[in-house]
Amino acid sequence: MKRPLRLAVGVALLIFLTWAAAGKPLRHFELKAESSKCWELVPKDSKLELVASGMGFTEGPVRGFVYVSDEVLNKIFRIYPDGRKEELISLGDPDGNTYDEHRQLIDCASVLRAVIRIKTDGTYTVLADRYQGKLFNTPNDVVIGPDGAIYFTDPTSDLPKNQKQELDFKEVFRLDAQGQVRLLTKELTEQNGLAFSPDGKRLYVGDSAQRNIRVYDFQPDGILRNGRIFSEEPGGKGEGVPDG
């Protein structure tokens, strides 16, 4: 399955799992394309299929058997095509997930205020939880860059009520193989999901507060340049905001 199609299917799966987990009555979904190029990625006759239910609020699906974070039950599950569901780990408010180059699961652990690596037996290692000696806010979403480094967003949306914000900003970070953390930009207000273009030359970051998606030119040295608005979602009451 091509990468753009995997991404599209992953998004569709997340929407459907979230709807089902929330106990909502099942609705009819229909794909509508703003551009005919959409059908080069997703077949017109694509259908959504319920894979698993009984979860609270799903987030961060990862392909294979599907790893899904549940922010209500505070667990990460493995979900199989036949609907079988296995608990991988019980973890306070797990959020976005991805695989590293060795197919190990990387998670943004909001309550831990850290980016962690989780083994298949459910044990984990903290990869980073601070920048310049101060705790992260609440790492939210994560992706592996074309350079193999970990890129993640760090808003304050899930900051535990009994804890204080230590950083006076909330933005996008890069974590390299040596454990070094680099701040990449301070342009966003409440950054959320992020993704690289298929050719690895651009990084897209959703801003839930400003209701837009920004795009940056990605340099081989891991530097972001030429930040600009890619799309805006002004929306209205009850409508969504840029997320994963």
N, C-alpha and C positions, 0 to 999 in steps of 0.2 A: 504494500500500500504506500503510495507516494506521501511525502511529508505533509503537503498542504491538505490532502484528503484526510490524513490522520488527525490533523488539527481540527478540521471541520467536524469530523465524527466525534472527536473528544468534546468539543463545545456542545454539540447536540446531546451527547450522552449526559453531560453535566447538567444541562437545562432540564432534561427529562428526569434524571435522578432527583434533583432538587424538588421538582414539582411533585413527584410521587412521594418523596420522603415527607413533604409538608402535609400530606394527607389530602391534597387537592383532588377533585374529580378529574379524571383524564380528559384532555381536550384534543381537538383535531389540530395538528400542526401541518403547515404547508410551507415549503421553501419557495420564496419569491426572490428573484434575482434583479438587482439594479443594473447588472451588466451580464451580457451573454457569456462572458468568460467564466462566470460562476459555474456553469455546467461542465467546464473543463476539469473542475475540481470535484464537484459533487453531482452524481447522476440525478436527473430530474425525478426519477421514481424512488429516490431514497426514502426510507421509512424509519421512524423512531420505534424502538422496541424496548419495553421495560425489561431491564436486566435484573434489578434487585430493588427492594423497598425496605421500609422499616427503619430508616435512618432519620436523623434530625435535620441537619443542614449540610449538604454535601459540597465539597470544594476540592480543587486540585486533582482531577483524574489523570492517571498516567497509564499508558498503553501496556499491552502484554495481556496477562490477566490484569484487571484494572485496579490500581491502588486508588482509593478515594478517602479523603479526609472528611470526618464528620465533626463539625464545630459545636454541635449540641451534645452528642454523646462523648465527645473528647476522645475519639479513637481514629485510627487509620485501619481501613479494611482492605482485604484482597477480595475482589469480586470476579467470579468466573462466568463465562458465557451461559452456563446452565443455571445461573442464579445463585449458586453456592457462595456463601459469604464467610470469610475467615477474618478474625481480628488479628492484626499485626502487632499493634501497640496501643496502650492506653496513655494518652498524652494530652495535657491541657491545651485546648484550642489549637489543634494542628491546622495548618493552612495550605498554601501552595506546595506542590511537589514536582520533582523532575528526576531524571536519572543522570548520573554523571557518566563519564566515558567508560567506566567499568561496570555499568548497569547497576550501580548501587543507588538506593533511594535517598534523595536529598529532600528535606522538609523544612519549611519555615515554621518554627514552633513559637507561636505567639506568646504563650504564658512563660516559656523559658527565655523569651526575648533573644532567640538565637537561631542560627542556621545549623541544622544537624544532619548527620549521615546515619541512616537506620539500616541495620543488618537484617537478614531474613529471619533471624530468631527473635527479633523485636528489641534487641539492645541497640543503643545509639551512642554516637560520639558527637560532642559539640565541636563544630568546625570554627565558629566565630560567634561571639556574643557582645563584642565591644568595638568601638571606634575611638581611638585616642584616649583609651582608659574609661570611656563612658558607655554604659549599657545601650544597646540598640533600643529603639522604641518597641515595635512589634513587627518583625519581619513578616511579610505578607505573601509575596509571590516570588518565584525563582525560575531561572532558566540557565542553561549552559551556553556560553558564548562560543563563537567559531574558534576562539583561541583556547578553549578548554577551561576557562575560568568560570566561576559562578557569579551570576549577576542577580541581584535581588532588590526588591523595594522594601521600604521601612517606614510606613505611616504610623499613626498613633491610634488607629481605629479600634484595636483590640487591647489597648493598654489596660492591665488589671487595675481595678479601682483602688486597691491599697498600695499601688506603686506609683512612683513619680517619673516623669519624663526627664532624662538626664541630658540628652542631646537637644540643642535649641533649634533643630531643623529636622525634617523628615524627608528623605530623598532616596536616591538610587546608589547602590554600592557594588563594587567588584571585589570578589574574594579569590585570590590566586592559590595555586597548589602549595605555596609556602605559608599559607595562612595570613598573608598580608591583605588588609582591607583598604580599599581606596574609595573615597567619595567621588562620584562622577558628575552630579549636577544638583543644584538647589532650585531649579526653576519650577518645580511642581508643588502643588498644595497638599494633596492627599493621594499620592501615587498608589497604584494598585497592580494590575496585571502588566506583564511585559513579555515581548517576543521579538526574536530576530527575524529578518526577512530570509527567505530560502537561500539567497546568495551570501548571507552573513554581512552585508554591507550597511544595513540599517537596523536600528533598535527602536521599537515602538513601545511607548509606556502610557497606560491609561491613567487619567487623573479623575477620580470620582468626585472631587469637590468642584473642579473647574468644568467638569462634564465634557472633557475632550480627550483626544489621544494625540500625544506629541511623537514626532519621529526625529531621530538623530542619525547623522552619518557616523558610522562606526569605523574607527581607525585600527590598523593592525596592532598598535600598542595598547589597545583597550581604552582609548580616549574617545569621548563623545563630542561631536562638533555640529554646528549649524542646527541647533534645536528649533523646531517649528511645528505649527499646528498641522496635523495630518487630517483629523476629522473632528467634528463637534457634534454633540448629542444634547441639544438644549432641552428636549423632553418636556415633561409637564408632571403634574401631580400623578403619582402612581406609576410613572414610567421609569425605566431603568437608567443606570449610569454606567460609564465605562468600568469594567471590572476585570476579570481574568482574561 
